[in-house]
Amino acid sequence: MGDSEGEYFEKISKTKFNSSNKVTEVLDVFSKSQKLKAESLKKTEEMMTDAASDLEKLERDMAKNKDLSAESHNRLNEEIVAARSQIRLKYDDLKARIIDRVEPSR
């Protein structure tokens, strides 16, 4: 003997309830991932700001240092330019990774 209409309604109701619970779970996970994304972006910005500040301080300190030869100043300035470039590349890569959505594999 088959299920009654009431039993089918009960199964439908249970399915809708389970589906709603899953939606709530997914939205909770999504919310957490958005918070992590925001924190990651903030830390990335802090890294860039701190690095720029540190390199600027080094440049000021070097300019004040009378013991360094012109050749040493040039080498150090080239190294600072290279460091800025490397830091910018890492910053851009990190920011792009954080911002880009990861599509699920099928």
VOPA-973878 format. One record per residue: residue number from 1; residue in one letter; chain; x, y, z of N, C-alpha, C in turn. Coordinates in Angstrom, 1 decimal. Layout:
BEGIN
+-----+------+-----+--------+--------+--------+--------+--------+--------+--------+--------+--------+
| seq | type | mol |    nxx |    nyy |    nzz |   caxx |   cayy |   cazz |    cxx |    cyy |    czz |
+-----+------+-----+--------+--------+--------+--------+--------+--------+--------+--------+--------+
| NUM |    a |   A |      X |      Y |      Z |      X |      Y |      Z |      X |      Y |      Z |
...
+-----+------+-----+--------+--------+--------+--------+--------+--------+--------+--------+--------+
***
This chain:
BEGIN
+-----+------+-----+--------+--------+--------+--------+--------+--------+--------+--------+--------+
| seq | type | mol |    nxx |    nyy |    nzz |   caxx |   cayy |   cazz |    cxx |    cyy |    czz |
+-----+------+-----+--------+--------+--------+--------+--------+--------+--------+--------+--------+
|   1 |    m |   A |    0.8 |   -1.2 |    0.0 |    0.0 |    0.0 |    0.0 |    0.9 |    1.2 |    0.0 |
|   2 |    g |   A |    0.5 |    2.3 |   -0.7 |    1.3 |    3.5 |   -0.9 |    1.1 |    4.5 |    0.2 |
|   3 |    d |   A |    1.9 |    5.5 |    0.2 |    1.7 |    6.6 |    1.2 |    0.5 |    7.4 |    0.9 |
|   4 |    s |   A |    0.0 |    8.0 |    2.0 |   -1.2 |    8.8 |    1.9 |   -0.8 |   10.2 |    1.5 |
|   5 |    e |   A |   -1.8 |   11.0 |    1.1 |   -1.6 |   12.4 |    0.7 |   -0.9 |   13.2 |    1.9 |
|   6 |    g |   A |   -1.3 |   12.9 |    3.1 |   -0.8 |   13.6 |    4.2 |    0.7 |   13.2 |    4.4 |
|   7 |    e |   A |    1.1 |   12.0 |    4.2 |    2.5 |   11.6 |    4.3 |    3.3 |   12.2 |    3.2 |
|   8 |    y |   A |    2.8 |   12.4 |    2.0 |    3.5 |   13.1 |    1.0 |    3.7 |   14.6 |    1.3 |
|   9 |    f |   A |    2.7 |   15.2 |    1.9 |    2.8 |   16.6 |    2.3 |    3.9 |   16.7 |    3.4 |
|  10 |    e |   A |    3.9 |   15.8 |    4.3 |    4.9 |   15.8 |    5.4 |    6.3 |   15.6 |    4.8 |
|  11 |    k |   A |    6.5 |   14.7 |    3.8 |    7.8 |   14.6 |    3.2 |    8.2 |   15.8 |    2.4 |
|  12 |    i |   A |    7.2 |   16.5 |    1.7 |    7.5 |   17.7 |    1.0 |    7.9 |   18.8 |    2.0 |
|  13 |    s |   A |    7.2 |   18.9 |    3.1 |    7.5 |   19.9 |    4.1 |    8.9 |   19.7 |    4.7 |
|  14 |    k |   A |    9.3 |   18.4 |    5.0 |   10.6 |   18.1 |    5.5 |   11.7 |   18.4 |    4.5 |
|  15 |    t |   A |   11.4 |   18.2 |    3.2 |   12.4 |   18.5 |    2.2 |   12.6 |   20.0 |    2.1 |
|  16 |    k |   A |   11.5 |   20.8 |    2.2 |   11.6 |   22.2 |    2.2 |   12.4 |   22.7 |    3.4 |
|  17 |    f |   A |   12.1 |   22.1 |    4.6 |   12.8 |   22.5 |    5.8 |   14.3 |   22.2 |    5.7 |
|  18 |    n |   A |   14.7 |   21.1 |    5.2 |   16.1 |   20.7 |    5.1 |   16.8 |   21.6 |    4.1 |
|  19 |    s |   A |   16.1 |   22.0 |    3.0 |   16.6 |   22.9 |    2.0 |   16.9 |   24.3 |    2.6 |
|  20 |    s |   A |   15.9 |   24.7 |    3.4 |   16.1 |   26.0 |    4.1 |   17.3 |   26.0 |    5.0 |
|  21 |    n |   A |   17.4 |   24.9 |    5.8 |   18.6 |   24.8 |    6.7 |   19.9 |   24.9 |    5.9 |
|  22 |    k |   A |   20.0 |   24.2 |    4.7 |   21.2 |   24.2 |    3.9 |   21.5 |   25.7 |    3.4 |
|  23 |    v |   A |   20.4 |   26.4 |    3.0 |   20.6 |   27.7 |    2.5 |   21.1 |   28.6 |    3.6 |
|  24 |    t |   A |   20.6 |   28.4 |    4.8 |   21.1 |   29.2 |    6.0 |   22.6 |   28.9 |    6.2 |
|  25 |    e |   A |   23.0 |   27.6 |    6.2 |   24.4 |   27.2 |    6.3 |   25.3 |   27.8 |    5.3 |
|  26 |    v |   A |   24.8 |   27.8 |    4.0 |   25.6 |   28.3 |    2.9 |   25.8 |   29.8 |    3.1 |
|  27 |    l |   A |   24.7 |   30.5 |    3.5 |   24.8 |   32.0 |    3.7 |   25.8 |   32.3 |    4.9 |
|  28 |    d |   A |   25.8 |   31.5 |    5.9 |   26.7 |   31.6 |    7.0 |   28.1 |   31.5 |    6.6 |
|  29 |    v |   A |   28.4 |   30.4 |    5.8 |   29.7 |   30.2 |    5.3 |   30.2 |   31.4 |    4.4 |
|  30 |    f |   A |   29.2 |   31.8 |    3.5 |   29.5 |   32.9 |    2.6 |   29.9 |   34.2 |    3.4 |
|  31 |    s |   A |   29.1 |   34.5 |    4.4 |   29.3 |   35.6 |    5.3 |   30.7 |   35.5 |    5.9 |
|  32 |    k |   A |   31.1 |   34.4 |    6.4 |   32.4 |   34.2 |    7.0 |   33.5 |   34.4 |    6.0 |
|  33 |    s |   A |   33.3 |   33.9 |    4.8 |   34.3 |   34.0 |    3.7 |   34.4 |   35.5 |    3.3 |
|  34 |    q |   A |   33.4 |   36.3 |    3.3 |   33.4 |   37.7 |    3.0 |   34.2 |   38.4 |    4.1 |
|  35 |    k |   A |   34.0 |   38.1 |    5.3 |   34.8 |   38.7 |    6.4 |   36.3 |   38.4 |    6.3 |
|  36 |    l |   A |   36.6 |   37.1 |    6.0 |   38.0 |   36.8 |    5.8 |   38.6 |   37.5 |    4.6 |
|  37 |    k |   A |   37.8 |   37.7 |    3.5 |   38.3 |   38.4 |    2.4 |   38.6 |   39.9 |    2.8 |
|  38 |    a |   A |   37.7 |   40.5 |    3.5 |   37.9 |   41.9 |    4.0 |   39.2 |   42.0 |    4.8 |
|  39 |    e |   A |   39.3 |   41.0 |    5.8 |   40.5 |   41.0 |    6.6 |   41.8 |   40.8 |    5.8 |
|  40 |    s |   A |   41.7 |   39.9 |    4.8 |   42.9 |   39.7 |    3.9 |   43.3 |   40.9 |    3.2 |
|  41 |    l |   A |   42.3 |   41.6 |    2.6 |   42.5 |   42.9 |    1.9 |   43.1 |   43.9 |    2.8 |
|  42 |    k |   A |   42.6 |   44.0 |    4.0 |   43.2 |   45.0 |    5.0 |   44.6 |   44.7 |    5.3 |
|  43 |    k |   A |   45.0 |   43.4 |    5.5 |   46.3 |   43.0 |    5.8 |   47.3 |   43.3 |    4.6 |
|  44 |    t |   A |   46.7 |   43.1 |    3.4 |   47.5 |   43.3 |    2.2 |   47.8 |   44.8 |    2.1 |
|  45 |    e |   A |   46.8 |   45.6 |    2.4 |   47.1 |   47.1 |    2.3 |   48.1 |   47.5 |    3.4 |
|  46 |    e |   A |   48.0 |   46.9 |    4.6 |   48.9 |   47.2 |    5.7 |   50.3 |   46.8 |    5.3 |
|  47 |    m |   A |   50.5 |   45.7 |    4.6 |   51.8 |   45.2 |    4.2 |   52.4 |   46.2 |    3.2 |
|  48 |    m |   A |   51.6 |   46.7 |    2.3 |   52.1 |   47.7 |    1.3 |   52.4 |   49.0 |    1.9 |
|  49 |    t |   A |   51.6 |   49.5 |    2.8 |   51.8 |   50.7 |    3.5 |   53.1 |   50.7 |    4.4 |
|  50 |    d |   A |   53.2 |   49.6 |    5.1 |   54.4 |   49.4 |    6.0 |   55.7 |   49.3 |    5.2 |
|  51 |    a |   A |   55.7 |   48.6 |    4.1 |   56.8 |   48.4 |    3.3 |   57.2 |   49.7 |    2.7 |
|  52 |    a |   A |   56.3 |   50.5 |    2.2 |   56.6 |   51.8 |    1.6 |   57.2 |   52.7 |    2.6 |
|  53 |    s |   A |   56.6 |   52.7 |    3.8 |   57.1 |   53.6 |    4.9 |   58.5 |   53.2 |    5.3 |
|  54 |    d |   A |   58.8 |   51.9 |    5.4 |   60.1 |   51.4 |    5.8 |   61.1 |   51.8 |    4.7 |
|  55 |    l |   A |   60.8 |   51.7 |    3.4 |   61.7 |   52.0 |    2.4 |   62.0 |   53.5 |    2.3 |
|  56 |    e |   A |   60.9 |   54.3 |    2.6 |   61.1 |   55.8 |    2.6 |   62.0 |   56.2 |    3.8 |
|  57 |    k |   A |   61.9 |   55.5 |    4.9 |   62.7 |   55.8 |    6.1 |   64.2 |   55.5 |    5.7 |
|  58 |    l |   A |   64.4 |   54.3 |    5.1 |   65.7 |   54.0 |    4.7 |   66.3 |   55.0 |    3.7 |
|  59 |    e |   A |   65.5 |   55.5 |    2.8 |   66.0 |   56.5 |    1.9 |   66.4 |   57.8 |    2.6 |
|  60 |    r |   A |   65.6 |   58.2 |    3.6 |   66.0 |   59.4 |    4.4 |   67.2 |   59.2 |    5.2 |
|  61 |    d |   A |   67.3 |   58.0 |    5.8 |   68.5 |   57.7 |    6.6 |   69.8 |   57.6 |    5.7 |
|  62 |    m |   A |   69.7 |   57.1 |    4.5 |   70.8 |   57.0 |    3.6 |   71.2 |   58.4 |    3.2 |
|  63 |    a |   A |   70.2 |   59.3 |    3.0 |   70.6 |   60.7 |    2.5 |   71.3 |   61.4 |    3.6 |
|  64 |    k |   A |   71.0 |   61.1 |    4.9 |   71.7 |   61.8 |    6.0 |   73.1 |   61.2 |    6.2 |
|  65 |    n |   A |   73.3 |   60.0 |    5.8 |   74.6 |   59.3 |    6.1 |   75.7 |   59.8 |    5.1 |
|  66 |    k |   A |   76.7 |   60.5 |    5.7 |   77.8 |   61.1 |    5.0 |   78.9 |   60.1 |    4.7 |
|  67 |    d |   A |   78.9 |   59.0 |    5.4 |   79.9 |   58.0 |    5.3 |   79.8 |   57.2 |    4.0 |
|  68 |    l |   A |   78.7 |   57.2 |    3.4 |   78.4 |   56.3 |    2.2 |   79.0 |   57.1 |    1.0 |
|  69 |    s |   A |   79.6 |   56.3 |    0.1 |   80.1 |   56.9 |   -1.1 |   79.0 |   57.1 |   -2.1 |
|  70 |    a |   A |   79.2 |   57.9 |   -3.1 |   78.2 |   58.1 |   -4.2 |   77.8 |   56.8 |   -4.8 |
|  71 |    e |   A |   78.8 |   55.9 |   -5.0 |   78.6 |   54.6 |   -5.6 |   77.7 |   53.7 |   -4.7 |
|  72 |    s |   A |   78.0 |   53.8 |   -3.4 |   77.2 |   53.0 |   -2.5 |   75.7 |   53.5 |   -2.5 |
|  73 |    h |   A |   75.6 |   54.9 |   -2.5 |   74.2 |   55.4 |   -2.6 |   73.5 |   54.9 |   -3.8 |
|  74 |    n |   A |   74.2 |   54.9 |   -4.9 |   73.6 |   54.5 |   -6.2 |   73.1 |   53.0 |   -6.1 |
|  75 |    r |   A |   74.0 |   52.2 |   -5.6 |   73.7 |   50.7 |   -5.5 |   72.5 |   50.5 |   -4.5 |
|  76 |    l |   A |   72.5 |   51.2 |   -3.4 |   71.4 |   51.1 |   -2.4 |   70.1 |   51.7 |   -3.0 |
|  77 |    n |   A |   70.2 |   52.8 |   -3.7 |   69.0 |   53.3 |   -4.4 |   68.4 |   52.3 |   -5.4 |
|  78 |    e |   A |   69.3 |   51.7 |   -6.2 |   68.8 |   50.7 |   -7.1 |   68.2 |   49.5 |   -6.4 |
|  79 |    e |   A |   68.7 |   49.1 |   -5.3 |   68.1 |   48.0 |   -4.5 |   66.8 |   48.4 |   -4.0 |
|  80 |    i |   A |   66.6 |   49.6 |   -3.5 |   65.3 |   50.1 |   -3.0 |   64.3 |   50.1 |   -4.1 |
|  81 |    v |   A |   64.7 |   50.6 |   -5.3 |   63.8 |   50.6 |   -6.5 |   63.4 |   49.1 |   -6.8 |
|  82 |    a |   A |   64.3 |   48.2 |   -6.8 |   64.0 |   46.8 |   -7.0 |   63.1 |   46.2 |   -6.0 |
|  83 |    a |   A |   63.3 |   46.6 |   -4.7 |   62.5 |   46.1 |   -3.6 |   61.1 |   46.7 |   -3.8 |
|  84 |    r |   A |   60.9 |   47.9 |   -4.1 |   59.6 |   48.5 |   -4.3 |   58.9 |   47.8 |   -5.4 |
|  85 |    s |   A |   59.6 |   47.5 |   -6.5 |   59.0 |   46.8 |   -7.6 |   58.5 |   45.4 |   -7.2 |
|  86 |    q |   A |   59.4 |   44.6 |   -6.5 |   59.1 |   43.3 |   -6.0 |   57.9 |   43.3 |   -5.1 |
|  87 |    i |   A |   57.9 |   44.3 |   -4.2 |   56.8 |   44.4 |   -3.2 |   55.5 |   44.7 |   -3.9 |
|  88 |    r |   A |   55.5 |   45.6 |   -4.9 |   54.3 |   46.0 |   -5.7 |   53.8 |   44.8 |   -6.4 |
|  89 |    l |   A |   54.7 |   43.9 |   -7.0 |   54.2 |   42.7 |   -7.7 |   53.5 |   41.8 |   -6.7 |
|  90 |    k |   A |   54.1 |   41.6 |   -5.6 |   53.5 |   40.7 |   -4.6 |   52.2 |   41.2 |   -4.1 |
|  91 |    y |   A |   52.1 |   42.6 |   -3.9 |   50.9 |   43.2 |   -3.5 |   49.8 |   43.0 |   -4.5 |
|  92 |    d |   A |   50.1 |   43.3 |   -5.8 |   49.1 |   43.2 |   -6.9 |   48.7 |   41.7 |   -7.0 |
|  93 |    d |   A |   49.6 |   40.8 |   -6.9 |   49.2 |   39.3 |   -7.0 |   48.3 |   39.0 |   -5.8 |
|  94 |    l |   A |   48.7 |   39.3 |   -4.6 |   47.8 |   39.0 |   -3.4 |   46.4 |   39.6 |   -3.6 |
|  95 |    k |   A |   46.4 |   40.9 |   -4.0 |   45.1 |   41.6 |   -4.1 |   44.2 |   40.9 |   -5.1 |
|  96 |    a |   A |   44.8 |   40.6 |   -6.3 |   44.1 |   39.9 |   -7.3 |   43.6 |   38.5 |   -6.9 |
|  97 |    r |   A |   44.4 |   37.8 |   -6.1 |   43.9 |   36.5 |   -5.6 |   42.8 |   36.6 |   -4.7 |
|  98 |    i |   A |   42.8 |   37.6 |   -3.8 |   41.8 |   37.8 |   -2.8 |   40.5 |   38.2 |   -3.5 |
|  99 |    i |   A |   40.6 |   39.1 |   -4.4 |   39.4 |   39.7 |   -5.1 |   38.7 |   38.7 |   -6.0 |
| 100 |    d |   A |   39.6 |   38.0 |   -6.8 |   39.0 |   37.0 |   -7.7 |   38.2 |   35.9 |   -7.1 |
| 101 |    r |   A |   37.1 |   35.6 |   -7.7 |   36.2 |   34.5 |   -7.2 |   36.8 |   33.2 |   -7.7 |
| 102 |    v |   A |   36.8 |   32.3 |   -6.8 |   37.2 |   30.9 |   -7.2 |   36.0 |   30.2 |   -7.7 |
| 103 |    e |   A |   36.0 |   29.7 |   -8.9 |   34.9 |   29.0 |   -9.5 |   35.1 |   27.5 |   -9.1 |
| 104 |    p |   A |   34.1 |   26.8 |   -8.6 |   34.2 |   25.4 |   -8.3 |   34.5 |   24.6 |   -9.5 |
| 105 |    s |   A |   35.4 |   23.6 |   -9.3 |   35.6 |   22.7 |  -10.5 |   34.5 |   21.7 |  -10.6 |
| 106 |    r |   A |   34.2 |   21.3 |  -11.8 |   33.1 |   20.5 |  -12.1 |   33.5 |   19.1 |  -12.4 |
+-----+------+-----+--------+--------+--------+--------+--------+--------+--------+--------+--------+
***
